[in-house]
């Protein structure tokens, strides 16, 4: 039977994985809002920027789900081996940059239209 620290570490890892999933779901919800709801509320005939942003947010949400699963698996394996799973700085940076760019692009589209 695993010791208390191992159980706590595993539970913390599960909470972190669920946080990645919640963030992915939030990005997908934003994709629906930006891609479908905002254009329906706007009387502009140009909807392609909103649709493009909606698709981009949906893909971003899928990437968050995928990376959350990969991290969860890596941490579970590391805990079982009494090791540590170093997060990928490149992936974390890329997800942060893409998220920031999506936010900036959304602001630009909203201001321009």
C-alpha angles and dihedrals in degrees: 000000000000118000123250095261092053091050092049091048091050092049091049089051091052091050089051092050090050089051090055088051093048090051090049090050090049090052090050090049089051089050090058092046096047097036100043116006101047094050090049090054093045118076092213117121092214107088103150096093090055092046091049091050091047092054091046092052090048091052089047090053091051090050090052091052091049096048091045090055093047092049092046091052093046093049093046090052092046093049091051089052092044090243139113129256108217110214117237108258090197094054093044091049092046092050091049093048093046091049091050092047091050090051092049092046090051091051091049093049092048093049095044095048 
